Each structure stands twice: as structure tokens, then as C-alpha cells.
Amino acid sequence: MTESSRQSLLLDAERWKQGDPDQASATVMGELIAKGDEAALRACFEPPLEFGTAGLRGIVGPGPAQMNEAVVRRVTLALTAVVAEQCAGLPVAPLVVGFDGRLDSRRFAEQAAGVVAAAGFPVAYFDQPTPTPIVAYAGLRLEAPASVVITASHNPPEYNGYKVYGAEGIQIVPPYDLEVSRRFEQTGPANQIAVEGNAFSRPLRHGRRLGEETLAAYVEAVVSGRVPEASAAAIRIAYSPLHGVGASCFERVFRRAGYGDLHIEPSQGDIDGRFPTVSFPNPEEPATLARALALAERISADLMIVNDPDADRMAVALPDHRGKYRILSGNEIGIILTDYLLAHSPDPTRALVISTLVSTPMTAVVTRAYDAHYEETLTGFKWLWTAMRLLEAERGLNFALCWEEALGYSTHRAVRDKDGIAAGLCFADWVSECKTKRILPLDHLGELYRQHGAWGSAPYSVSRPGPEGLAEIQEMLGRFLDRPPCSVLDRKIIGLTDYSRGAETRPVYRGAAPMIILDLEGDARIVVRPSGTEPKLKVYADVCEAASASEGPFVAYERARAKAGLLAGALASSMS
């Protein structure tokens, strides 16, 4: 770093410290300035947070590159300005604010609600940790012009985030998020922004507290939104909320639906933003499910369900004939839900299933078998539900399911985002149906592999931490596009789509994105993209294998998965 760059960084840091409304955060920045710790200071400023796959998300700490009270105040003021412009003044309906159980979430949510109230806007707020799907539901139910959730979902405990829904209850997309970002960047020091303090401990001007009435309405919406034939057979369920906010609502929904044999992992049942029993509170990680699996084995559960800390994602495991539990992949859960919901659709030919470009190609195969409609979008539920609303209106189609392979599923219309509680109920109804028919659920999945081909998927990630990480990942993508290979291992590349180009010829939900899709010979595909929430390059490979008459369908599946893993690893290695 040059001396002028160093002086500029120190000046920026001093300005931030002077404008930080949080004295503790300002003190940390002051200590870094005093030490002249250039690396730590750069981490506070580079790159600044911006709206990604799920809004703003970053490590909690001082500076514009991290999550803190100053960022929350500034982005909330920017959001209110955009809402006022859209509503041609102050809206009649309230903005909704909620938060998860992370250590700083309540504090950040209180700041957000205080800024909204000080700006003269009506605000409806949850003053207790609440599942993200319920906040999204409340916004849609109240016709809120915008809703905010303070959450970092499944990220490690040092992270937090700021998620925004628009007037239709869908996460904001361009140009909305770009306009919020533009105003956010232009907003002055946070300590000059008006805020009603102690927002959750005294009556807010134009404020309304949300709680039991909203939760009860959500429970009824989810339970009444099941397929008409759904019934709760006597199945035993093991559950964990991973120290998050899901337990109380999950139990209430399931008992209302008729599932009484519920067992919550006691060491993970209470809200604790430190997530003390797991190293990473992401249900995509098998190690994170260890305690829930042990509970399932102890009680001989028919089904294990784990939600992530804000309860919008869902992992499941099922027992085989020997009582050993198999953790299903996100793609397998999506395929099961696709088949189940289309099988019970009153008119499959008008039903619409939407998934993402990185999810398994098997979805299209299953959907076609029902003569239903299938569409793909960019990664993220903001695009899934944007596509759903557009295609329902343009083609007169009916919502069946939105889902993505990262354990996100939207199984009912009351929440236009992923909902791990409602999806858990839908999956339990499928297990219940299997039990009523005396079919082992895993055998049913195996039959889907026999009918449609065993599609195995394998992800691979290349991490590049630090301030330069995102730039390094972009360089890797650029080098690859400059000189793409002709093959990966022994499979020729028969098609390459660069999603950073040609957006004008595609629908908005498959617009410009730093994503590359390689079509390979022999029913195989690779997708490459940067993570939307972390400094990682993600590689997804999919391979289809036919199950021969002499082998079980899961043998073919594991063979396909192994081949996909080799492809993903080989391509990732060649790029890094």
C-alpha cells in the first residue's frame, strides 16, 4: 500500500469513527487506527457491503464492509426514501421489522424500527426473535411496502445480515435493490440520522407490535394450505432448530396438523446465537446434523427434520430397511416434493414448478412426466418468486412449488420465500402417505430414480478469504472464459453459456449473472458461479446414470454422484 493510500484509509477510518452511533464499535475502530493496523482497517472498508443473493450480509464489526448499527441505520434510511418515492409519500401500510436469534439481531432490528418510526412511517415490528418465514408472511399479510429481517441465516455466529422484501412479499431485485444501494452509498454519517431510541421497550410513534395474532394466522395458513388428501399418520419425528428460532413455531404447526409424536433435540432446542454445539450452523453440513441424527436413532424416528437458525431452510434424513439413517441431499428433497405436489395437483397441466439453474436437471424430467410446466431461474428465492408471479400472470399457470438445492423450499403461497417449517410439514405429509401405503419412503425415492434416471450431484467450493478474495474469484472466472477447455476429464464440452452476456435475450429472472454453465456429453452438466454470501467460487456438477435391473437405484445414484464429484473437482482445480 502506498503512503497516500494508507493516509486515505486512515482518514476514512477516522471519519467512520466520528460518525458511528455505537460507542463500542467506534472504540474498536479507534484502536485499529491507533495501532495503524492496515490489514484490519482494510477488512473494515473493502469491499463495502452490497445487496447480494439475500440482501446485506457480513461479519459484525465496524466499517462499511461489516455489519453494525451504522450500516443498519444508513440502509434503513435509504430504504424509507425509496419506499416514500414509490408510495408518493408516506405509506398507509406499515413497514415490517423482524429479527432472528443472533447475538446482535435484536439491537440491529431496534435500530431499523427506530429509523423507520423517526422518518414518520408506520412500523409493525416483532420484539422477540422470529422465524424469517413468519416475518415474510407478516409483510405480505399486512400489504407492507417493505419488510426487513435482521438475519444471517445459516452463517457462522460472527455474521449478521439485513434482508429486504418488497411490496409483494418477495426479496427485492433490480432496479429496487440498486436504488436502495445508490441511496445507501449517498447517506451521510449514521449518528446524524434521526432514530427513536429503545424502540422495543416503549411505545413507538406510529408503531404496532406483532406477536401471537400473526403467529396464529401463519399456523392456520400453513396447515390449511396442505394438499387436500394430506393426513397425519402415526409417524415419529426427531427435530432440531440448531439453537435457532424454529422450535416453538415448528411444534405448534405440527401439532395443529395432527403430528403429536415430536421429539426436539434438547441440547439445541433453546435460542443461542453462539450456536455452541455446532462448528457451523448450516444444515447442509453433515456434521451439523449429528445430534439430531443421534436423537432419531435413539427414538427410531420415521423422519428427522433440522431447520437452520432462522428456520427458512430444512434438512431431512430417513431410515432404510436396517434402521440406518440416510441424509437426503437438497436435490433429493426437491425431487420428492416436486413429485408429491404434482401427484396431488388438481390440474398438473396448469401447475408450475420453478427451480434454479444450479439445482438438479432431474426436476425438469419429473415435471415433464406430469405434463406440468417447469422453469429455471438465477440462484436465490428473489428470482424464483419473481418468476412465479410473472408466469402466473402471463401464462395463467398455478403455483405448485419453488425450490433450490441449498435446502430452500416454498411449498405454499402464504410465504413468497423459502420456509423450512412449512416445507417440513409438507415433507412429513409425504412420509405419512408412504406409511399409510406401507411403502418405505426411501424405496419411493429409489423408484423415482428407476423411472427418471439417477441424477447425482456434487458441489465443490474454492475459498478465497480476505479483502482480495472476491477479486481473485472474478479473475478465475475471467481466465476460464478467455480460454475455456474442450473437455472435463473424459467428457467433451458440447455447450457453454456465459450468463454475464446476452441478458437482453432472456427473461429478467435469468438475466445477467457471473455464472457459467457447461453442457457435457453423456447426460452431464457443470455450473460455475461465485457465492452470493461468501468469498467462494462454487462448482456444481450433475451426472445421470441408469439403474440396471441387477443393481439397486441407490447404487446408480452413488455412481452418478461419484462421477459428478470428480468432474466438479477437476474443473475447480483447473480454474484455481
N, C-alpha and C positions, 0 to 999 in steps of 0.2 A: 504494500500500500504506500502510495506517495505521501509526502508530508502534507500536501494540500488536501488530499483525500482524507487523511487522518484528522486534520483540523476541521474539515467539513462534518465528519462523523461525530466528533466531539461536540460541535456546535448543535447539530441535530439532537444529540442526546440531552444536552443542557436545555434546549427548548422543550423537549418532551417532558423532562423532569419538572420544569416550571409549570407546564400545563396539565400535569397528571393530578386528577382529583383524589387519588388513592395515595395517602401518605406512605404506606408501606411499600407500594410499588415505586414511588418516587425515590424512596431511600435506597432501594436496590439499584436503581439507575444511577443515583449519585455515587454509590460505592464503586460501580463499574467505571464511572468517569474518573474518580479519584485514583483508581488502580491503573487507568489507561489500558484496560483490557480490550484490545481491539477486536479479538475474535468473538468475545461475548457481546460486545456492543453491536457488531455486525449481525449477530444472530437476533438481536432485538429489532433490527431495521430491515434486514434483507432475507428473502423478499417480503414486502408487506402483504398482509393477509388480503385475499380476494375471494370472491364468490366462486366456489368450485362445485363439485358434484352434490354436496349437501350444505351449501352456504359457507360461512366462515368457520375455520377450524384450525386450532394451533395449540402449542404449549402455553400454559398460563405463565405470564411474566410481563415485564414492562416493554414498551415499544410497539410500533405498528405491525411488527411481524409476529406478535404474540397476542394471546387473549388476555384482556384486562378491562378494568372499569372504563378507562378512557376510550378504548375501541368500542365497547358496548354503547357508551353514551353517543359517540360520534356516528356510528352506523344507525342507531335508533333515530337520531335527529334527521339523518339523511332519508331514512325510510318514511318518517312522518311527512317530510317535504314532498316525496314522490306520491304518497297517498293523497295529500292535500291537492296536488296538481291533478291527479286522476279523478278525484271527487269534486273538483271545482270548489274547494273549501273544506271545512271540517266535515268528516263523515258522520252520518247518523248512527250507523252500527259501530260497535266498539272494536278497537284493535285487541287481539287476544295475546296474552303473555303467559308462558308456562316454562317449567324447568325440570330437569332430571335430578338425580341424587348425588351428583358430583360435588366435590368439596366447595367449589366456588359458585355453583349454579344458582343457588338462591340469591346470593349477593348480586350477581350479574343480572338476574331477572328483575330484582328490585330496582336496579338502576334503569333498566329498559322501561319498566312500567312507570317509573318516576319521570323519565323524559317524555313519554307519551302524554302523561297527565299534565305536566307543566306546559306542554305545547297546546293544551286546550282540547285534546282529543279524548273522547270516551275510551275507557280501557276496561277490559274484563280480564281478570288475572287469577291464576291458581297460586295460592300462597303455600302450598305443600308440593313436594316432589310428585310428578305426574307422568305417566307413560306418554311418550311423544304422540302415539296414535290418538290419544284422547284429546290432546291439545289441538291436533289437526281436525278432529271431529268437532270440537267446540267452535273452531273458526268457521267451518262450513255451516254448522247449525245456526250460528248467530249471524251469518252472512257478513262476517268480518271483512273489511277491505284488506287486511293483512293480519297474519298471526306470526308470533315469534316463539321459538323454543330454544332455551339455553341447554345445549346438549352436545356431547362429543360421541354419542352412541357407544360404540364398542372400542374406542381408542383407549390407550393406557391412561392411568389416573392423572398424569400431569397435563392432560389435554382438556380443553373445553371448546365450545363452539356456539354459533349463532345461526339458527336455521329459520328461514322465512317462507311462509306460504302466502300466496296472493288471494284475490277475492274469490276465486273458485275453489279454494282449499287445496291447490296444487303448489308445490315448490316453485318459486319464481324462476323464470327463464328469460333469455334476452328478448326484447331490449330492457325489460323491467330490471333485472339484476344489474345490467350495465349502467342504467341510470342511477340506481342506488349507489353503485360503486363510484360513479363520477361525483355525485354529491358528497359521498363519504370522503373522498380524497380532498375535496374543497372545504370541508368543515374545519373550523379553527380549533383552538385549544379546548380540550374537554372540560376543563374547570370553568370555562365561560358559558357552558351550556346549562340552561335552566333545568332543574330536576327537583321533583318533590321527594324529599328525603324520607327514609323509613317507610317506604311505600306499602309494605305488607303489615306494618304494625299499627297503622292508624287509617281512618277512612280517607281514601283518595278522592280528590276532586274529580268528578265525572267517573268514578271508579265503581266496579262491581266485582265482588269476589265469586269465583266459580268453585264448585265443590260437589256435594252429594247429588244435587239435581242433575248436573251434567253427567256425572258418572253413571247414575241410574239410567239416563236416556241412552248413553252409549251401550250399556249392557243389553238393554232391550233391542237396540238397533242391531247389534251383532247376533244375538240369539234368534231374533225374528228373521234375520237375513240368511239363515241357513237354507240349504236345498230342502224342498218340501218333504222329501222322503227321509230326512235325517232323523235318527233316533239314537238315544244314548244307551247302548248295550252295557252290560256289566264289565267294563274294562278298568284295569288298574293303571293309574298314570303316575309316573315319577316326574317331578318338576323342579327346576331351579331358575331363579331370576338373576343369578350371578351378582348378588349384592345390589341389584338394581331396583327399579320401581315397579316391577311387574307383578309381584306375588299377590297383593291384595285384589287387584282387578282381575287377574287370571283366575284366582279361586272363585271370585264372585260370578264371572261369566260362566265358568264350567259348572258350578253348582246350579246356576239358573238353567243351564241347558240339560241338566239331569245327570251329570257326572259327579258322583259322590265319593268315589274311591280315589281321592287325590292325596299325594304324599309330596310335601315340599322339603327339599334338602335343607336340614336345619342350620347347617354351618354357612349357608349362602342366602338364607331367607330374608334377613334384615338389610335395610338400605345402609350401605357403607361405601362412600366414594373412594376409599383406599383400595377396594377390591382385594382384601387380604389373603384370600385362599387361592387366587389365581395370579399368574405372572402377566397375563394379558387377557382382559375380559371380552375376548372375541370368540363367539361360539363356532366360528369356522376352524378354530384351533382344537384338534382332538384332545390335547392335554387339559384344556379349559373345561371339558365335559366330564372329567374323571370322577368327580364326586357325585354328579347326577347319575352317571352310569353305575357307580357302586351302589347307589340307592336303588336303582332299577333292578339290579341283580339281587339285592337283599330281599326285595318285596315281590320278585317275579312279576315285574310290571309288564303290561301289554304294550306300553308306549312310554318313551322318555321324551320330554319336551324341555328345551332350555331357551329362554329369552336372553337377549343381550341387555345391558344395563338400562337402556331406555325403552325396552320392550317392543321395538319395531322389527327386530329380526327373530328368526326361530330356527333352532336346530332340533333334529329328532333322531332317535335310534329305535330299532325294532328287534325283537328276539327272533332267532332262527329256530329250527326244529329241535336243536340241542339246548335252547335257552341262552345261547350266546348272543350278545347284542351287536348289531351292525349299525354304525353311524351312517346315515344317508347323506349323500352329497347334496349341495344346494340344487343341482340339476335334477337329481332323482326326486327330491321333494316336489319340484316344479312340474315334472312329468306326471307324477301321481296326482297332483291337484288338477292339472290340465285334463287328464283322463276322467277323473271323478266328476268334475264340474260339467264337462261336456256330456258325459253319460247321463247326467241328470238335468241337462238343459231342456226346457220345453220346446225349443226350436234350434237345434245345433247349427242349422244352415244360416241363421242370423246371428250366431254367437261369435264374439270376437275375443281372441286370446292375444295378448301382446307381451313380448319378452324383449330382452336386449340382444344386441349383436354379439356379445361375449357369452351368452348363455347357449346351452346345447342345441345343435341343429335338430335334435330328435323332437323338439317341440313342434316344429313345422310338420314332421311326419305324422305325429299323433293327431294334430289338429286336422290335417287333410283326411285322415281316416274317418272323421266325423262329418266331413263336408263343411267344416266350420272355417272361419276366417282367421288368418294369422298375420301379424305384423311385427317388425323388429324396429328398435329404436337405439339411439345412443345410450350409454350407460347412465343410470340414475332414474329414480322414480319421477323426477320432474318431467322427463321426456316420456316415460311410459303413460302417465296420466294425461299429459298434453296430447299425445297421440290418441288415447282413448276418447277424449272429449271431441277432438276433431273428427275422428272416423265415425263415432256415433252420430254426429250431426250431418256429416257429408254423405254417408252411405246407409244411414238408418240401421246400423248394427247395434247389438246389445252386449253390454259388458258381461264377460264371463270370468276373466282373470287377468291380472297384470303380475309379472314376476321377473326377478333377476337371480342369477346363480349365487350371488353373495347372501343367500338366506333371506331374501326380501320377497314378501308375497302380499298382494292385495286381493282379498277374496270376497269383499263386499263393497258396496257403493258408499257406505256411510263415512269411509275414510279414504281420501284420494292420495294415499301414500302407503308404504308398507306397514303392516300391522301384525306383529308377532303373536298377539293374543287371539285375534280373530282367525288368523291362519292356523294357529294351534287348535282351535275349536274345529275348524273345517277338516284338518288332518285327523283329529280324534274321531270325527263322524265317519270318515273313510275307514279307519281301523275298526270302528264299531260295526260298520256294514260288513266288513270282511268277517268279523267274528260271528255275526248273525248268519252269514252264508257258510260258516265253517271253513273259511279259507285263511290260511296263514298270510298276513299282509305281505311278507317278503316273497311268497310264492306268486302273489298277484303282480308284484313288480317284475319278477322273473318272466312272467307270461308276457308282459309288455315288451320285454327285451326279445323274446322269441318272435313276437308278431312284427315288431318295427325295427329290429336290429339293436344290438347292444352298443350304444354310444357311450364311450368312455372319455372323460375329460380330465385334464391335468393343468393346473396353474403353475406358473413359475415366476418368481419375483427377483429383480435385481435392485438392491438398495443403494442409494447414493445420498447418505446423510450429509448434513451441513449446508451452509448458505449456497454453495455452488452445486448442490445436488440436482435441483431442477434443471439448471442449465446443462449439466452433464447428460441428463436424460434426453433433453431435446437434441443435443449433439449426436447422441447414439441413434436417435430416430432419423436425423438428417443424413448421417453417413450411410445408414441402411438404404434409404431411398435413393441416394446417389448411385449406389452400386448394389442393387438387390441380387441375391443369389438366384441360381436357376433351379435349385433343389434344396430340400432339407433332408439330411440323411439320404435315404434311397428313394424319396418321393419327389417327383417333379412338381414345380410350382406351375399350375395351369391358369392362375388368375391372381392379380394383385390389385387391391383397391386402396387408394390413399384417401382417407376421409378428410384430409386437410384441403382437398381440392374438389371442385365440381359440386359444391353445396347448392349452387343455384338450380341444379337439375334434380335435386332431391327434396322430399318434404322436410319441413322445419325440424321434425324430431329425428331426422337423420342428416342434420346439417354438418357444418364444418367442425372437425374434431381431430386432435392429434392421434389418429388411430389408423392402423394398417391391418388389412385382412388378406391373408394368403389362402387361396384355394389350392389344395394339393390333390394329386391323383389318388384314387383308391378311397373315396369317402373320408377325407381328412381335411382339416382346416386349422389355421393358426391365426389368432388375433393378438395384436401388439398395441399397447397403449400405456401412457403414464397414469399412475394412480391419481385420483381426484382429491385425495386427502393426505397423502404421504409422499415423500421423495423416493418413489419406487417406479421402476419400469415393470409392467405386468405383461406376461405372455400366457395366453390360453390356447391349448391345443385340444382338438376333438377328433376322435377316430371312431369309425363304426366297424364292428366285427359281427358276422353272422354266427349264431349259435348252432352248431351241428347237432344232429339227432343223438349223437353219442356223448355229448357233454352238457352240463348244466348251463343255464343262461348267465349265471354269475361268473363262470369260468371265462366265457366270451367277453363279459364286461371287464373283468380284471385284465384280460389280454389287451383289450382296447385301451384301457386306462394306462397300462404299462407302455404301450406304443405312443400314446399321447404324451406321456411324461418324457420319453426320450426325444420326441420332436420338440417339445417346449424347451427342454434343457439345451438341446443342440442349438436351437435358434438364439436363445438368450446368451449362450456362451459366445456365439459368433458375433453378436452385437456388442458385447461388453469387452 
